[in-house]
Amino acid sequence: MNRSYLRFLLQRDLKLYQKPALTILISLPVLELSLFGFRLNRAIDQLYIWVCTPEGKMEWVLSGDPAQPLPELLNGCGFLPLLTLSLVLLTLFMLPVFLSDTRDGNSLYTQMRLPFSRLHYYGERLLLPAAALLLCWLEQLVVSLFCRGLYLTLVPETALPAGADRSLRQSALFLQWYPLEHPAALAAALSMLLLLPAALTLIVLAARGRDGFCTAAAVIAAAGLLCFFAILPLSLNRFCCLVPVLATLLALWSGGYAIARRQTF
């Protein structure tokens, strides 16, 4: 019963979630590559000037100025806000899935009385958004590395700014979501892939059951999100990196405890 019912839920939820998730996952790289291609082409054009040769002909030659750094191009294309918006939308599009068990007069409490593990139900509810968020996170990493390859390939070698091969790490996108040189900050970024759906779950449980415990846990989860998006970019110290991770663990535990032990839905 447990395995077959969870498989049924997963297949049903996938039908509800598949279309919006695929729309975001396909449109995000298309939009970003289009923006980057336009800005890169313009940046390359600015490297050349017209000069008059001794024969009286006009030639298009390099001016000798360095190209616009890759981080500036990525920041100008809005890679960071686009990824952040995509992750938030991928989470919010789970609302119809979360509320699918409360339609037609049903309640979450009725769902909880069925003979299967409540923790498995909770894990299944987190599985789809977490998988979609991880896929989006990896997709953005691949797109960014692809843009780096285009930049190093198309920009003339003599016009590359100093440290061009390592400058990607200094973009706002990498400092926020891919701080590879800061393991604690990277752990905070990865924890967001679980904190976003866990926070949404707590909000749904608090709204459906008017439960003070879930409300308090949702506030703590929101504080972890606020720390990551508003405070962490300004400071990469270990304490700031630890707050989102601890908020994620607390949100996951609170949601599991509320579903497994409490009956106020």
URSULSUL-V217326 format. One line per field, one symbol per residue. ss: DSSP state (H for helix, E for strand, L for the rest). Layout:
ss = ???
//
This chain:
ss = LHHHHHHHHHHHHHHHHHHHHHHHHHHHHHHHHHHHHHHHHHHHHLLEEEEELLLLLEEEEELLLLLLLHHHHHHHHLHHHHHHHHHHHHHHLLHHHHHHHHLLLLLHHHHHLLLLLHHHHHHHHHHHHHHHHHHHHHHHHHHHHHHHHHHHHHLLHHHLLLLLLLHHHHLHHHHHHLLLLLHHHHHHHHHHHHHHHHHHHHHHHHHHHLLHHHHHHHHHHHHHHHHHHHHHHHLLLHHHHHHHHHHHHHHHHHHHHHHHHLLLL
//
